[in-house]
């Protein structure tokens, strides 16, 4: 890329579009998953988000740490040290192996959360089943993050896209077969959705692993020779990756607690919340791909000591991301029924979907308000991670999520009894605050002096 074009829209798009398509395919797969479950039964869709988000919350510190391999690869690639890129990936692989037993042991922790939740017995049992099956496949999440980072960290994001597309397509197909019992498969309901996700997680790992070890990358990056434990690189992964993983966990777990607290308001409120959060993924998950692209470009340019190009990359990514979310925000605000109608049961048309849709229309308008600020948070968070400013991100998340957000929602639900819309109003304020805080940190310029590599 010529220096005059560095950090511009074209470069950002060349890296971000495959990642956005990857996360968009995940969004579509999750959307279809929730839609199938809503057709199957209201209890299934009510249980799916608590079960799924608890699984993701428990996996998130391990996944977030492993994802930091992306920044290590980006900065080493920018500095010209290609063999270090391969060694960095191997440190992520060993981290994934070490954390797998801890992830499986956490199944009991998740089941304790469902027992505490106070949801109805039937919904709670479905949550436990769905969560336990998902956790069996969750061990592949850190491994996939480590292997895909070899490609995303060097800007070769098309490879990441194809791996994710293959896994997500297989997942959606198995969902259709196993939830309803189509094509001779057993009818498993929400358990079938869990099995589909757990089984297909291995597909991207095989694809990226074979490519990583191929002769093509062995020549320049020594991918077959760098498998030994590297104390320096592993320490960098832990020092900067663990705060990034904890920030990820704090954010996801705060949303997990929010969903469980809303579940205490009743099955209709929980179903409306779960459906709206599924719809919100249309705006949220593609921005995660843009955030990864931002982190890659910031890491690459800081590795080359080109801070102005790194900053320009962030501004370009933010403008593109805000343009996308602004369109969806307008659709959420003025045409909420267009999104909600697809969740109406086809198998049980007489099911009382009206109250769920009425609440969901109001909740989507809350999403329309906060999604722009959430986009700011996601992009600036990626920029800070790419530079190595992960400790600030962790402490900022602790304060905003666990001091400002979760305790008031608890009082709203348990003591003040002001209901679903008050809880969502506080969620909106929390998202706005996150966007403002991370924007202020980026504009302070502290990140410009940080380097992970010489």
RODO-965026 format. One line per 4 residues: number of its first residue (from 0); their letters; for each residue y, z, x of C-alpha. Coordinates in steps of 0.25 Angstrom, whole numbers, plus 5000, padded with zeros to 4 digits. Example, Ala and Ser with C-alpha at 12.3 -4.5 7.8 and 13.67 -1.06 7.14 Angstrom:
BEGIN
0 = as = 4982 5031 5049; 4996 5029 5055
//
This chain:
BEGIN
0 = xxxx = 5000 5000 5000; 5014 4996 5006; 5022 5008 5009; 5033 5003 4999
4 = xxxx = 5022 5003 4988; 5017 5017 4991; 5016 5027 4980; 5021 5017 4970
8 = xxxx = 5015 5013 4956; 5006 5003 4961; 4999 5012 4972; 4998 5023 4962
12 = xxxx = 4992 5014 4952; 4982 5008 4961; 4976 5022 4964; 4978 5029 4951
16 = xxxx = 4973 5018 4941; 4959 5019 4945; 4960 5034 4945; 4967 5034 4931
20 = xxxx = 4956 5025 4926; 4946 5034 4931; 4952 5046 4924; 4955 5037 4912
24 = xxxx = 4940 5034 4911; 4937 5049 4912; 4947 5051 4901; 4941 5041 4892
28 = xxxx = 4927 5047 4895; 4932 5061 4891; 4939 5055 4879; 4926 5048 4874
32 = xxxx = 4918 5060 4877; 4927 5069 4868; 4928 5058 4858; 4912 5057 4857
36 = xxxx = 4911 5072 4856; 4922 5073 4845; 4913 5063 4837; 4901 5071 4840
40 = xxxx = 4907 5084 4835; 4920 5093 4835; 4913 5104 4842; 4908 5095 4853
44 = xxxx = 4923 5090 4856; 4928 5104 4854; 4918 5109 4865; 4920 5097 4874
48 = xxxx = 4934 5100 4880; 4931 5115 4883; 4918 5111 4889; 4923 5100 4897
52 = xxxx = 4936 5106 4902; 4929 5119 4906; 4919 5110 4914; 4931 5103 4921
56 = xxxx = 4939 5116 4923; 4927 5122 4931; 4925 5109 4939; 4940 5107 4941
60 = xxxx = 4942 5116 4954; 4930 5109 4961; 4934 5095 4956; 4949 5098 4959
64 = xxxx = 4945 5102 4973; 4936 5090 4976; 4947 5081 4971; 4955 5085 4982
68 = xxxx = 4947 5077 4991; 4956 5065 4986; 4968 5071 4993; 4960 5074 5006
72 = xxxx = 4955 5059 5006; 4969 5054 5002; 4977 5061 5013; 4966 5058 5024
76 = xxxx = 4966 5044 5019; 4981 5043 5020; 4981 5049 5034; 4970 5038 5038
80 = xxxx = 4958 5048 5041; 4947 5041 5033; 4935 5049 5038; 4942 5061 5033
84 = xxxx = 4942 5055 5019; 4927 5054 5019; 4926 5068 5024; 4935 5074 5013
88 = xxxx = 4926 5068 5003; 4914 5075 5009; 4921 5088 5008; 4923 5086 4993
92 = xxxx = 4909 5083 4992; 4904 5095 4999; 4914 5103 4990; 4908 5097 4978
96 = xxxx = 4894 5101 4982; 4899 5115 4985; 4905 5117 4972; 4894 5111 4963
100 = xxxx = 4886 5125 4962; 4899 5132 4958; 4902 5122 4947; 4888 5124 4941
104 = xxxx = 4889 5139 4942; 4902 5137 4934; 4895 5133 4921; 4893 5148 4918
108 = xxxx = 4908 5150 4919; 4911 5138 4909; 4901 5144 4899; 4908 5157 4900
112 = xxxx = 4921 5150 4897; 4915 5144 4884; 4910 5158 4880; 4924 5163 4882
116 = xxxx = 4931 5152 4874; 4929 5157 4860; 4925 5143 4855; 4915 5142 4844
120 = xxxx = 4901 5144 4848; 4897 5130 4845; 4908 5124 4853; 4906 5134 4864
124 = xxxx = 4892 5130 4866; 4895 5115 4866; 4906 5118 4877; 4895 5126 4886
128 = xxxx = 4885 5114 4885; 4896 5104 4888; 4902 5111 4900; 4888 5115 4906
132 = xxxx = 4884 5100 4906; 4897 5096 4912; 4896 5106 4923; 4883 5100 4928
136 = xxxx = 4890 5087 4931; 4903 5094 4935; 4897 5095 4950; 4900 5080 4951
140 = xxxx = 4915 5082 4949; 4919 5087 4963; 4910 5077 4969; 4916 5066 4962
144 = xxxx = 4930 5070 4965; 4926 5071 4980; 4920 5057 4981; 4930 5050 4972
148 = xxxx = 4941 5056 4981; 4937 5048 4993; 4941 5035 4984; 4953 5041 4977
152 = xxxx = 4959 5048 4989; 4960 5034 4996; 4965 5027 4984; 4952 5020 4980
156 = xxxx = 4952 5024 4966; 4945 5013 4960; 4932 5019 4966; 4935 5032 4959
160 = xxxx = 4938 5024 4946; 4925 5017 4946; 4917 5030 4948; 4924 5037 4937
164 = xxxx = 4923 5025 4927; 4908 5025 4930; 4906 5040 4927; 4915 5040 4915
168 = xxxx = 4909 5028 4908; 4895 5034 4910; 4900 5047 4904; 4906 5041 4892
172 = xxxx = 4893 5033 4889; 4884 5045 4891; 4893 5053 4882; 4891 5042 4871
176 = xxxx = 4876 5043 4873; 4874 5058 4874; 4884 5064 4865; 4879 5056 4853
180 = xxxx = 4865 5052 4857; 4868 5037 4858; 4858 5027 4865; 4846 5036 4864
184 = xxxx = 4853 5048 4871; 4852 5062 4865; 4863 5067 4857; 4869 5078 4865
188 = xxxx = 4884 5080 4860; 4893 5087 4869; 4881 5089 4879; 4880 5074 4880
192 = xxxx = 4894 5073 4884; 4892 5084 4895; 4880 5077 4900; 4887 5063 4901
196 = xxxx = 4898 5069 4909; 4889 5077 4919; 4879 5065 4921; 4890 5054 4924
200 = xxxx = 4898 5063 4934; 4888 5058 4945; 4891 5044 4943; 4905 5044 4951
204 = xxxx = 4899 5053 4961; 4888 5043 4965; 4898 5031 4964; 4908 5037 4973
208 = xxxx = 4898 5044 4983; 4891 5031 4985; 4904 5024 4988; 4909 5035 4997
212 = xxxx = 4897 5035 5006; 4897 5019 5007; 4898 5012 5020; 4912 5007 5016
216 = xxxx = 4918 5021 5017; 4909 5026 5028; 4915 5017 5038; 4929 5022 5036
220 = xxxx = 4928 5035 5030; 4915 5040 5036; 4910 5045 5022; 4896 5046 5026
224 = xxxx = 4899 5054 5039; 4910 5064 5033; 4901 5072 5025; 4901 5085 5034
228 = xxxx = 4909 5097 5030; 4923 5095 5035; 4930 5109 5036; 4944 5104 5037
232 = xxxx = 4943 5094 5025; 4935 5104 5017; 4946 5114 5019; 4956 5105 5015
236 = xxxx = 4949 5101 5002; 4947 5116 4999; 4961 5120 5003; 4968 5109 4995
240 = xxxx = 4957 5105 4985; 4954 5119 4979; 4969 5122 4975; 4968 5108 4968
244 = xxxx = 4955 5111 4962; 4960 5125 4957; 4973 5118 4951; 4964 5108 4944
248 = xxxx = 4955 5120 4939; 4967 5128 4934; 4972 5116 4926; 4959 5113 4920
252 = xxxx = 4955 5127 4917; 4968 5130 4910; 4966 5119 4901; 4951 5124 4899
256 = xxxx = 4957 5138 4895; 4967 5131 4886; 4955 5123 4879; 4947 5135 4877
260 = xxxx = 4959 5143 4871; 4962 5132 4861; 4947 5132 4858; 4949 5146 4852
264 = xxxx = 4958 5140 4842; 4947 5133 4835; 4938 5121 4836; 4949 5112 4830
268 = xxxx = 4959 5116 4840; 4949 5114 4851; 4945 5101 4847; 4959 5096 4845
272 = xxxx = 4962 5101 4859; 4950 5095 4865; 4953 5081 4859; 4967 5081 4863
276 = xxxx = 4964 5085 4878; 4954 5074 4878; 4965 5064 4873; 4974 5070 4884
280 = xxxx = 4964 5066 4895; 4969 5051 4892; 4983 5056 4898; 4977 5067 4908
284 = xxxx = 4965 5061 4915; 4972 5048 4919; 4983 5056 4926; 4972 5063 4934
288 = xxxx = 4969 5050 4940; 4984 5047 4943; 4985 5061 4949; 4973 5058 4959
292 = xxxx = 4980 5045 4963; 4993 5053 4965; 4985 5063 4974; 4979 5052 4982
296 = xxxx = 4992 5045 4985; 4999 5058 4988; 4988 5061 4998; 4987 5047 5004
300 = xxxx = 5002 5047 5007; 5003 5061 5012; 4992 5057 5021; 5001 5046 5026
304 = xxxx = 5013 5055 5027; 5020 5047 5016; 5026 5057 5007; 5036 5048 5000
308 = xxxx = 5024 5038 4996; 5016 5050 4991; 5028 5055 4982; 5030 5041 4977
312 = xxxx = 5015 5040 4973; 5017 5053 4964; 5029 5047 4957; 5022 5034 4954
316 = xxxx = 5010 5041 4949; 5018 5050 4940; 5026 5039 4934; 5013 5031 4931
320 = xxxx = 5006 5044 4925; 5018 5047 4916; 5019 5033 4911; 5004 5034 4906
324 = xxxx = 5005 5048 4900; 5018 5045 4893; 5011 5034 4885; 5000 5043 4881
328 = xxxx = 5009 5055 4878; 5016 5046 4868; 5003 5042 4862; 4998 5057 4861
332 = xxxx = 5012 5060 4854; 5013 5049 4844; 4998 5044 4842; 4989 5057 4843
336 = xxxx = 4980 5052 4832; 4976 5040 4839; 4970 5049 4850; 4964 5059 4841
340 = xxxx = 4957 5050 4831; 4946 5045 4841; 4941 5060 4842; 4938 5060 4827
344 = xxxx = 4923 5061 4824; 4916 5048 4821; 4902 5056 4819; 4909 5066 4809
348 = xxxx = 4920 5059 4803; 4922 5071 4793; 4925 5081 4804; 4938 5088 4802
352 = xxxx = 4945 5081 4814; 4959 5081 4807; 4963 5095 4812; 4959 5091 4826
356 = xxxx = 4967 5079 4825; 4979 5086 4819; 4979 5096 4831; 4976 5085 4841
360 = xxxx = 4988 5077 4837; 4997 5089 4840; 4990 5092 4853; 4991 5077 4858
364 = xxxx = 5006 5078 4856; 5006 5091 4866; 4999 5082 4876; 5009 5071 4874
368 = xxxx = 5020 5081 4878; 5013 5087 4890; 5005 5075 4896; 5017 5070 4904
372 = xxxx = 5019 5083 4911; 5004 5084 4913; 5005 5070 4920; 5016 5076 4929
376 = xxxx = 5007 5087 4933; 4995 5079 4936; 5002 5069 4945; 5010 5079 4953
380 = xxxx = 4997 5088 4954; 4990 5076 4960; 5002 5073 4970; 5002 5088 4974
384 = xxxx = 4986 5087 4976; 4988 5075 4985; 4997 5082 4994; 4989 5095 4995
388 = xxxx = 4999 5104 4986; 4987 5110 4979; 4990 5124 4980; 5003 5123 4973
392 = xxxx = 4996 5115 4962; 4985 5126 4961; 4995 5138 4959; 5004 5130 4950
396 = xxxx = 4992 5127 4941; 4988 5142 4941; 5002 5146 4936; 5004 5136 4926
400 = xxxx = 4990 5135 4920; 4986 5150 4921; 4999 5157 4919; 5007 5148 4910
404 = xxxx = 4997 5140 4903; 4984 5147 4900; 4989 5162 4896; 4999 5157 4886
408 = xxxx = 4988 5148 4879; 4979 5160 4879; 4989 5168 4871; 4993 5156 4862
412 = xxxx = 4978 5155 4858; 4973 5170 4858; 4985 5178 4855; 4997 5170 4849
416 = xxxx = 4988 5161 4841; 4998 5150 4840; 4987 5140 4840; 4984 5126 4846
420 = xxxx = 4997 5120 4847; 5003 5132 4854; 4992 5131 4865; 4995 5116 4867
424 = xxxx = 5010 5118 4868; 5007 5128 4879; 4998 5118 4886; 5009 5108 4885
428 = xxxx = 5019 5117 4892; 5009 5120 4903; 5007 5105 4906; 5022 5103 4906
432 = xxxx = 5024 5114 4916; 5013 5109 4925; 5020 5095 4926; 5033 5102 4929
436 = xxxx = 5027 5111 4940; 5019 5100 4947; 5031 5091 4947; 5040 5101 4953
440 = xxxx = 5030 5104 4964; 5029 5089 4968; 5044 5087 4968; 5045 5099 4977
444 = xxxx = 5039 5090 4988; 5031 5101 4994; 5018 5092 4994; 5025 5082 5003
448 = xxxx = 5022 5091 5016; 5008 5093 5013; 4997 5086 5021; 4981 5088 5020
452 = xx = 4979 5079 5032; 4985 5077 5046
//
